Amino acid sequence: MRKQTINEKRKCPKCGKKENQVNAGYNRSGTQRCECKICKHKYTLNAKTREYTEEVKKEAMKIYYSGVSGRGVGKLLKMSKANVYNWIKKTESEGMDK
């Protein structure tokens, strides 16, 4: 049986209760999951973001516009080529709006 304690850091994002929040394993990235015993909602504590920084995006655009293909940029920076192509589309559409 899981231990039910009141922890100030744990608060259910759905119902807002702090009591009856228990551990419910880990997600794929290794972050602690919790479950609210009141509303049965499962949530992640301190979820990791998977967003690239602006510096990485600018570096990718710089490499791409210097003549390297989107696939090549993805290989150089060890990221998905789809990310690079999405950033290219976004910068080109922003350039057209101006």
N, C-alpha and C positions, 0 to 999 in steps of 0.2 A: 504494500500500500504506500502511496506517495505521501510525503510529509507536507502538511498544510501549515504554512507560516505566513505572517504578515511581513512583507519586505517593502520598504518605502520606494525602492526603485521600480518595483513591478506594479503596473497599473494597467488594467484591461483597456485597450483603446476603444472597445465597443461599448461596454457598460460603465466604465470609469471606476470600478471597485478595486480596492487595494487588498482586500482579504480574499482568501481561498485561491491564490495564484500558485500553481504548482509547475514543476519542471515537466516538460513533455518531450524530452530528447533534444536532438541537434538537427539543424538543417544541413544541406549538402556542403555548405562552406564552413561548417563547424561552429556556427553561432548557436547559442542556447535558445531553445524554443520553450514557451510557457503556455499553459492552458488555464483559462478562467473556469473554475468549477461552478460558477453561478450561471453564466450564459454559454459555456462550452466553446468559447472562441479561442482559437490557437493563434499565437502571435510570436514574433521574434524580438528578443532583447538586443538592442544595439545592432541593428541590421547593417551589414556592410554595403556600401554603395559600390556600384560597378561602373562608375562614370570616369571617362578620361578627363584629364585636366586640360585647360585651355592651351598650356604650353605644348602638350603632346599633339593637340589638334593643329596648332599653328605649325609645328615641325612637320607634320604629315602633309599639310597643304604646301609648305615650302618645298619639300622633296618632290611632291607631285607636279607642281608647276615648274620645277627645274627640268622635267622631262622623263621622270620615272613613271611607269604605269601604276595604276591603283593597286594592282596585285603585287607589284614590286615593293610599293610602300608598305603594304601589309606584311610582307615577308621581312622587310628591314626592321620594322618596329614591333614585330611579333604580335600582330593583331589581325582581326578579320578584315578582309578586303571590303566587305560590305560596310564597315564603319567608315572607311576612307571614301567610298563612293557616296555614302549618305552625306558626309561633310562637304564633298565637292558640290553635290546638288544644292545643299543649303547655302553655300557661299555664292553659287551662281545665281540662285533665285533672289538672294539679298542684293546682289549686284544689279539685277534687272529692276528691282523695286525702286532703286535710287534714281 
